[in-house]
């Protein structure tokens, strides 16, 4: 069972749950446990976190994968 789960929400953020570490472009590490939402629309005032701006702008995105990911990712 994975310790981290990332769920893509239709017309919404990425919901990340579990125990994980967010690393910014400068290499700063932010350990986290629990539930966390990351912006996909680019409209959030507090990127990379979602602030719900996608709702007000009626941003839409319905992502579906064409095929499963290989069992090993480099």
N, C-alpha and C positions, 0 to 999 in steps of 0.2 A: 504494500500500500504506500503510495507516495506521501511524503510529508508536506508537499506543497501542491496546490491545485490552482490552475489559472483558467478562468472561465470567461469566454468572450460573450458579452451580452449584446443582443441585437440593438443597434442604435444607442449604445451605451458604452461604459468603460470596460476595462479588464478587471474582473474581481479576482484578487489573489488571496488565497487562504492558506494557512499553515505557518510553518516556520521557515523564514527565508531572509536573505540579505539583499538590500537594494544598494547598488554601487553607482554613484554619479560619474559624470564625465571627467572629474578631477581625481577619481579613485577613492573618494570618501565613501565609507561603508556605513550603512544604516540597518542594523539587525532589526527584524520585526517578527512578531508572532500575532496571529489573529486574522482579521479580515482587512483588506486594503483595496482601494480602487485606483487604477491608473487611467489617465485620460487617453482616449483614442481620437477624439475629434479635433484636438488642437486649440479649443476655445477656452479651456480652463485658465483662470487667473493664477492658479497655484500649481502649474505643471511641475513634475509629472503626475501629480495627484488630480483626481477628478473632483470638480466642485459643482457638478450638475449643470454646467452651462449648455451641454448638448440638448437638454430638454427645452430651454427657452428658445434656442435657435432651430429646433426641430431637425437636428442633425440625424441622418439616416445611414446605417450601414448594417447589412446582414451578411456576415462572413460564414462561408461554408468551405470545408476542405474537400478537395477533389479526391484525395487519397490519404491513407494513414501515414504517419511519420515512420521512417525506418526505426528499427529497434535500438540502433546506436546512432547518436548524433555527435559529430566531431566537436 
